[in-house]
Amino acid sequence: MVHALRDPDVLPRNPLIEPPALTSDNSILLDFDGTMVDLVDRPDAVVMDAELGRLIDHLIEVFDRRVAIVSGRSVTQLKFLLGRLATDIALVGSHGAEVHAHTSAATPLRPPELDGVEQAIHFQLAGMPGVLIESKTLGVAVHYRLDPCSEPRVRAVVKDLAASSGLVMQEGKMMLELRTAGADKGTGIAALMNQPPFAGTRPVFAGDDVTDEAGFAAVARMGGHGVLVGPERPTAARYRLADVGAVRQWLGRRP
Ligand SMILES: O=P(O)(O)OC[C@H]1O[C@H](O[C@H]2O[C@H](CO)[C@@H](O)[C@H](O)[C@H]2O)[C@H](O)[C@@H](O)[C@@H]1O
C-alpha cells in the first residue's frame, strides 16, 4: 500500500467553516483584490469605497495599528488606492517582495531584465484589445479577463519569457505575471510579523487567490490562521468566507 506524504499545511479541510470572531491579540492581514474589494474587469477600475474606508479606520483603532494589506499590487499602487489610510497601516506589496511596516520600508531593486521583458510582451501581444498589460514596480502583469479566449496565447508568451529571463511566472485570477523571484506572501508576512507593533501577536490573514496560500501557511506556523475567501478548494486556510461582503461583515464585528 502506498502512503502519500503531504505537508499538513496544505491538506484540504472540508468543509471549511466561518472564522471565529477576532480577538484583541490578533493582527489583521488582508489581501486586497477579491477580498476587500470585488474583482472588476480592469485593474485600474478598482476604487476604495466609503464603507471600506470606515472599516479600515475601525480596524486601525481597535487593533492599535496592527493592520496590513498584503497584496500582489505594488506598494505604490496600494498607496494610490488607499489614499490617507496608507499612512496608518502596513503594506506588504508585490506578492510579498515589498514590506513597508510602520517604522521601516523595504523594496528590492527592480530586476534589470524587466524593462526588456515588458517591451517584448507589448510587442508579442500587440493587436489583442482584450489583453491589458499592467506595469508594476517589480513585475509586469498580463490580464485577459476582458477576453478569456486569449489565455492560451498569453500563457505561451509569458511562459517563454519566464524561461528566458529567470523571472517567476505568477498565476493570478484571469492574469499571468512575470515578477521578481525570491519572495512570496509567506515571506512578506513573516518579515512584517517581526516588526512592531505586529511582533508577538497572532496573525489572521484573509485572501482569495493562489498567491495567498503561502500567506495562509505562514500565519498557521505563527499560531494564527488563514481565511479563504470564495468557493472551497484545497487550501492551507482553516476557515472560509463566501465573498467580499462576508469579509467586511466579519471584520466589522467588535472583538
Ligand atoms: O493580492 P491581491 O491584492 O489580490 O492582488 C492580486 C492582483 O490583483 C489585481 O488583479 C486582479 O484584480 C483586477 C481588478 O479587480 C482584475 O481585473 C484582475 O483580473 C485580477 O487578477 C492587480 O491588477 C494585480 O496587479 C494583482 O497582482
The ligand as an ORCA input file, in Angstrom:
! r2SCAN-3c Opt
* xyz 0 1
  O      -3.039     40.045     -3.993
  P      -4.181     40.889     -4.470
  O      -4.392     42.130     -3.654
  O      -5.455     40.083     -4.610
  O      -3.773     41.362     -5.928
  C      -3.720     40.400     -6.991
  C      -3.778     41.108     -8.320
  O      -4.917     41.978     -8.255
  C      -5.191     42.753     -9.426
  O      -5.689     41.905    -10.447
  C      -6.913     41.282    -10.076
  O      -7.918     42.293     -9.849
  C      -8.302     43.054    -11.013
  C      -9.266     44.136    -10.564
  O     -10.396     43.585     -9.953
  C      -8.915     42.110    -12.034
  O      -9.292     42.839    -13.211
  C      -7.890     41.022    -12.394
  O      -8.483     40.085    -13.262
  C      -7.391     40.312    -11.144
  O      -6.355     39.396    -11.438
  C      -3.971     43.528     -9.850
  O      -4.208     44.140    -11.089
  C      -2.715     42.670     -9.892
  O      -1.590     43.508    -10.088
  C      -2.544     41.948     -8.572
  O      -1.388     41.122     -8.618
*
